[in-house]
Amino acid sequence: MHAESWLVQFTIGTKKRVHHWLRACAFELNGMPTTTHFNVFPLGSYSMILGMDWLYLHRTKVDCFENAIECVDDSGEMRTLQGKKKPTLVRMVTAMQAKHSKVVMRILI
């Protein structure tokens, strides 16, 4: 760990003081071994956030719809890392309206 202080700015504009970082920290990302430098500070519900340096180095493409990323691993092979798929619920919403003894059915999508 490195003990020097600097500011890191998040995409939402807030800044946080960082006092420690891990150099060339090895970890597994969905079974893919890799390394990166990490700034160390509390993240709330997140375990870690990969920075633009790692995303750029690994030529990462993000597919938000499929909840997956495509990247090049440390040996140069293209990999697809699948996130947890969330079930999509499809609901039909119906509404009825009565006017002067007429019933009108509307289907809202």
Residue frames relative to the residue before (quaternion, step in Angstrom):
aa qw qx qy qz dx dy dz
M 1.0000 0.0000 0.0000 0.0000 0.00 0.00 0.00
H 0.3040 -0.7474 0.5723 0.1463 3.49 -1.08 0.79
A 0.1814 -0.8079 0.5535 0.0894 3.63 -0.81 0.91
E 0.3904 0.6372 -0.5678 0.3453 3.56 -0.02 1.35
S 0.3540 -0.7723 0.4948 0.1831 3.59 -0.97 0.75
W 0.1498 0.7626 -0.6226 0.0915 3.60 -1.06 0.79
L 0.4771 -0.6670 0.4939 0.2889 3.57 -1.28 0.32
V 0.1466 -0.7457 0.6447 0.0829 3.53 -1.14 0.80
Q 0.2045 -0.7821 0.5778 0.1128 3.58 -0.86 0.96
F 0.3260 -0.7462 0.5561 0.1666 3.55 -0.89 1.03
T 0.6747 -0.5149 0.3444 0.4014 3.57 -1.24 0.39
I 0.6687 0.4879 -0.3132 0.4655 3.62 1.12 -0.52
G 0.6377 -0.5798 0.3044 0.4055 3.58 1.30 0.16
T 0.5709 0.5882 -0.3973 0.4127 3.61 1.17 -0.32
K 0.2493 -0.7560 0.5907 0.1324 3.55 -1.21 0.63
K 0.0993 -0.7822 0.6141 0.0340 3.52 -1.11 0.75
R 0.3975 -0.7035 0.5359 0.2445 3.55 -1.00 0.83
V 0.1716 -0.7743 0.6055 0.0656 3.54 -0.88 1.04
H 0.1715 -0.8069 0.5618 0.0628 3.54 -0.86 1.02
H 0.7945 0.1992 -0.0896 0.5666 3.60 1.20 -0.46
W 0.0000 0.7769 -0.6291 -0.0257 3.54 -1.23 0.51
L 0.3297 -0.7155 0.5845 0.1941 3.54 -1.27 0.53
R 0.2578 -0.7832 0.5511 0.1279 3.56 -0.71 1.08
A 0.8592 -0.0155 -0.0251 0.5108 3.56 -0.99 0.95
C 0.1614 0.8087 -0.5381 0.1744 3.55 0.84 1.05
A 0.2907 -0.7621 0.5567 0.1576 3.60 -0.74 1.09
F 0.1250 0.7704 -0.6173 0.0984 3.57 -1.05 0.83
E 0.3884 -0.6898 0.5536 0.2585 3.56 -1.32 0.18
L 0.1385 -0.7700 0.6209 0.0490 3.52 -0.98 0.95
N 0.8113 -0.1946 0.0748 0.5461 3.57 -0.20 1.31
G 0.7525 -0.3888 0.1961 0.4941 3.58 0.98 0.89
M 0.6249 0.5194 -0.3429 0.4713 3.60 1.27 -0.10
P 0.3019 -0.7596 0.5411 0.1976 3.62 -0.52 1.09
T 0.1262 0.7777 -0.6045 0.1177 3.58 -1.01 0.86
T 0.2494 -0.7473 0.5897 0.1778 3.58 -1.31 0.07
T 0.0908 0.7665 -0.6352 0.0267 3.54 -1.31 0.40
H 0.4846 -0.5932 0.5331 0.3593 3.56 -1.33 0.09
F 0.1374 -0.8016 0.5788 0.0596 3.60 -0.93 0.89
N 0.3100 -0.6568 0.6506 0.2219 3.52 -1.17 0.76
V 0.2559 -0.7891 0.5434 0.1288 3.60 -0.88 0.91
F 0.3364 0.6872 -0.5955 0.2447 3.56 -0.78 1.16
P 0.6361 -0.5460 0.3669 0.4033 3.62 -1.16 0.45
L 0.1730 -0.8121 0.5543 0.0583 3.56 -0.98 0.93
G 0.5159 -0.6278 0.4410 0.3810 3.60 1.16 0.03
S 0.8441 -0.1512 0.1227 0.4995 3.57 -0.70 -1.07
Y 0.6080 0.5597 -0.3597 0.4331 3.64 1.22 -0.08
S 0.4334 -0.6697 0.5362 0.2759 3.57 -1.15 0.66
M 0.7704 -0.1572 0.1375 0.6024 3.55 1.00 -0.90
I 0.2218 -0.7270 0.6289 0.1634 3.53 -1.33 0.34
L 0.2998 -0.7387 0.5748 0.1846 3.56 -0.77 1.03
G 0.3660 -0.7602 0.5030 0.1873 3.54 -0.86 0.98
M 0.7034 -0.4564 0.3425 0.4238 3.52 -1.35 0.19
D 0.5821 0.5823 -0.3876 0.4146 3.63 1.07 -0.56
W 0.6747 0.4644 -0.2915 0.4941 3.63 0.95 -0.87
L 0.6529 0.5242 -0.3147 0.4471 3.60 0.91 -0.92
Y 0.6645 0.4959 -0.2921 0.4766 3.58 0.98 -0.86
L 0.6646 0.5240 -0.2975 0.4417 3.58 0.86 -1.00
H 0.7556 0.3637 -0.1861 0.5120 3.58 1.05 -0.79
R 0.4148 -0.7538 0.4364 0.2632 3.59 1.32 0.41
T 0.1489 0.8589 -0.4722 0.1305 3.55 1.01 0.93
K 0.1094 -0.7346 0.6669 0.0605 3.51 -1.16 0.85
V 0.2210 -0.7910 0.5630 0.0922 3.56 -0.80 1.05
D 0.1058 -0.7682 0.6301 0.0412 3.57 -0.91 1.00
C 0.2402 -0.8152 0.5139 0.1168 3.58 -0.01 1.31
F 0.6344 0.5509 -0.3396 0.4228 3.59 0.98 -0.79
E 0.7509 0.3627 -0.1925 0.5173 3.59 0.94 -0.92
N 0.3432 -0.7567 0.4817 0.2785 3.60 1.32 -0.14
A 0.5529 0.5789 -0.3914 0.4538 3.56 0.88 1.03
I 0.1746 -0.7387 0.6304 0.1627 3.53 -1.31 0.33
E 0.2224 -0.7233 0.6380 0.1429 3.52 -1.24 0.62
C 0.1316 0.8000 -0.5710 0.1289 3.57 -0.77 1.03
V 0.4747 -0.6212 0.5366 0.3176 3.54 -1.36 0.24
D 0.3522 -0.7404 0.5272 0.2230 3.60 -0.78 0.99
D 0.7409 -0.4406 0.2769 0.4247 3.59 -1.31 0.13
S 0.6867 0.4485 -0.2931 0.4913 3.62 1.19 -0.36
G 0.6172 -0.5944 0.3260 0.3994 3.61 1.28 0.13
E 0.5362 0.6236 -0.4046 0.3998 3.61 1.28 0.05
M 0.4526 -0.6674 0.5191 0.2833 3.58 -1.07 0.80
R 0.0410 -0.7980 0.6009 -0.0179 3.59 -0.88 0.99
T 0.2057 -0.7243 0.6394 0.1557 3.54 -1.24 0.58
L 0.1300 -0.7893 0.5988 0.0381 3.56 -0.72 1.12
Q 0.2165 -0.8083 0.5427 0.0730 3.54 -0.51 1.26
G 0.3124 -0.7280 0.5825 0.1818 3.55 -0.91 0.96
K 0.6666 -0.4673 0.3708 0.4469 3.55 -1.29 0.01
K 0.3331 -0.7361 0.5548 0.1984 3.55 -0.83 1.00
K 0.2600 -0.7500 0.5912 0.1428 3.52 -0.95 0.92
P 0.4759 -0.6679 0.4741 0.3204 3.59 -0.88 0.83
T 0.2892 -0.7382 0.5864 0.1658 3.54 -1.04 0.86
L 0.2062 -0.7825 0.5792 0.0986 3.53 -0.71 1.09
V 0.1331 -0.7680 0.6231 0.0642 3.55 -0.86 0.98
R 0.0355 -0.8074 0.5886 -0.0174 3.54 -0.70 1.10
M 0.2717 -0.7143 0.6160 0.1911 3.53 -1.13 0.71
V 0.1683 -0.7776 0.6010 0.0764 3.52 -0.83 1.00
T 0.0578 -0.7976 0.6000 0.0217 3.57 -0.83 0.96
A 0.0806 -0.7726 0.6277 0.0511 3.52 -1.23 0.52
M 0.1640 -0.7695 0.6089 0.1013 3.57 -1.10 0.68
Q 0.0607 -0.7783 0.6246 0.0193 3.50 -1.12 0.71
A 0.1704 -0.7868 0.5875 0.0824 3.60 -0.83 0.98
K 0.0523 0.7768 -0.6241 0.0651 3.56 -0.94 1.00
H 0.8578 -0.1403 0.0800 0.4880 3.56 -0.83 1.02
S 0.7315 -0.4577 0.2044 0.4622 3.53 0.74 1.13
K 0.5699 0.5190 -0.4124 0.4857 3.58 1.21 0.38
V 0.1930 -0.7580 0.6096 0.1286 3.57 -0.99 0.76
V 0.1174 -0.7818 0.6116 0.0293 3.51 -0.75 1.11
M 0.1626 -0.7784 0.6006 0.0831 3.59 -0.80 0.99
R 0.0483 -0.7866 0.6155 0.0131 3.54 -0.83 0.97
I 0.1897 -0.7477 0.6245 0.1222 3.53 -1.04 0.77
L 0.1662 -0.7863 0.5924 0.0566 3.50 -0.70 1.14
I 0.1738 -0.7809 0.5929 0.0918 3.55 -0.94 0.88
